[in-house]
């Protein structure tokens, strides 16, 4: 059985949806572990908060990479509007 063909745009949108979903979950875990650190042992807090911090940072990098074309277009339109 052959895999379906996904255009690059479809693949990028799908990866962005997955990344954004994971980013939201990671952010909520980071927020929860930060606000609820009193309910966790020091070892649990270190594992959850620090480990998830690395994951959150990585997901932000992936998010920016997947949105690089949009970021570039926004920056260029910002530059062109300042020249007027």
N, C-alpha and C positions, 0 to 999 in steps of 0.2 A: 504494500500500500504506500503510495507516494504522499509525501507531505504537501499540504497546500502551499501555493506560492503567495507570499506576502510581499507587497511592494515596500520599498524602504520607508515611505511615509507611514504606512500602516504599522510596520514593525516599530518605528520610532514612537508613534502614538501609544502603542501597546506597552512598550517599555516604560514610557513616561507615566502611564496610568498605574502600572505596577510599582514604579519607583515612588510616585506620589502617595500611593496607599501605604507602602512600607514606611515612608517618611512621616506620615501622619501617626501611624502606630508607634513608631520610634519616639516621636516627639511626645506623645501622650505617656509613654512609659517613662521617659526622662522627667516629665513634669510630675507624674505620680511618685516616682522614686525620690524626687527632690522634695516634694511637699510631705510625703509620708515617711521620711527617713527615720523619724522617731519610732515607728512601728517595726522597723527592720533592724536586725543585728548589724554591727559594723561590717562584718564580712559580706552579708547579703547586700547591704547598701553599696559597698565597693564594687561587688560583682555586677549588680544591676546598673548602677549609675555610671560608673566608669566604662564598663563594657559597652553599654548602650550609647555612651557618648562617642565612642569610636565609630559605631555603626551609624549614628546620626550624622556625624561629620562626613563619612563616606557617601551616604545617601545624598547629602547636600551637594557634594562634588558631582555625583552622577546626574542629579537633577539639573545643575548648571550646565553640564556637558550636553545633555539632551536638549536643553533650551538655548544652546549657543547661537543658533540662527536668529531666534527671536530677540535675544539680548543684543546681538550685533545690529539688527535692524532698528531697535529702540535707541541704541546709542547713536547710530548714524542719523536718525531723524531728529534726535535731540541736538546734535551738532549742527545740522542744517537749519534748524529753527533759530539757533543762536546767531547764525551768520546774517539773518534777515534783519 
